[in-house]
Amino acid sequence: ALLRGKCMAKPDAELPRHFEYGKKIRRIYVDAEQLRDLNAGRLGIAQMDGRFLLVSAEIIDVLQQTAPEFVALRVDPNAPRSEEAVPDDLHW
């Protein structure tokens, strides 16, 4: 119920954002602004019924407290970046 109507996906999003989930590399499509926000921790990815949903960080925070198994990706904005980190505007 928490995720119903909260997906921020855009049908015209063309940038793939790859992430690891369940020991596999997964992909979600976002636009440039969403990519920056996702990489900065302002957005996150939730998993529901085998689908990956782009949602706000506030929704991810609630899920981490109540149902962490549904959190697919939440970037920690305070984590130190490695020298190998991908720039915010680059996708693979």
C-alpha positions in Angstrom: 0.0 0.0 0.0 2.9 2.3 0.7 4.2 2.1 -2.9 0.8 2.4 -4.6 0.8 5.6 -6.7 4.3 6.6 -5.6 6.3 5.5 -8.7 8.1 8.4 -10.3 8.9 6.6 -13.6 8.7 8.6 -16.8 7.6 6.8 -20.0 10.1 8.8 -22.0 13.1 8.2 -19.7 16.1 6.9 -21.8 19.0 6.7 -19.4 19.7 3.3 -18.0 20.8 3.2 -14.3 22.3 -0.2 -13.4 22.4 -1.5 -9.9 23.0 -4.9 -8.2 20.0 -6.6 -6.6 19.7 -10.3 -5.7 23.3 -11.0 -7.0 22.3 -9.8 -10.5 22.8 -6.6 -12.3 19.4 -4.9 -12.8 18.4 -1.8 -14.8 15.9 1.0 -14.5 15.4 3.9 -17.0 15.5 7.5 -15.7 15.9 10.9 -17.1 19.0 13.1 -16.5 17.5 14.9 -13.4 16.3 11.6 -11.9 19.8 10.0 -12.5 21.4 12.9 -10.5 18.9 12.6 -7.7 19.2 8.8 -7.6 23.0 9.0 -7.4 22.8 11.7 -4.7 20.4 9.6 -2.6 17.3 11.9 -3.1 15.5 9.0 -4.9 15.7 5.3 -4.4 14.5 2.1 -6.0 12.0 -0.2 -4.4 11.2 -3.8 -5.6 7.6 -4.9 -5.6 6.2 -8.0 -7.3 9.3 -8.4 -9.4 9.2 -4.8 -10.7 11.6 -2.0 -9.8 10.0 1.3 -8.9 11.7 4.7 -8.7 10.5 6.4 -5.5 11.4 9.3 -3.2 14.0 8.9 -0.5 11.3 9.4 2.1 9.5 6.3 0.8 12.8 4.3 0.9 13.4 5.5 4.5 10.0 4.1 5.5 10.6 0.9 3.7 14.0 0.5 5.4 12.3 0.7 8.8 9.2 -1.4 8.0 10.1 -3.8 5.1 13.8 -3.6 4.2 13.5 -6.5 1.8 11.7 -4.2 -0.6 14.6 -1.7 -0.8 16.5 -2.4 -4.0 18.8 0.7 -4.0 19.4 3.6 -1.8 22.7 5.5 -2.4 24.2 6.9 0.8 25.0 10.5 0.0 27.5 10.6 2.9 29.5 7.6 1.8 33.0 8.4 0.6 33.3 8.2 -3.2 36.0 5.9 -4.5 38.3 7.0 -7.3 36.5 4.5 -9.5 33.1 6.0 -8.9 31.0 6.8 -12.0 30.3 10.6 -12.4 26.7 11.6 -11.8 26.1 12.5 -15.4 27.6 9.2 -16.8 25.6 6.1 -17.3 26.6 2.6 -18.4 
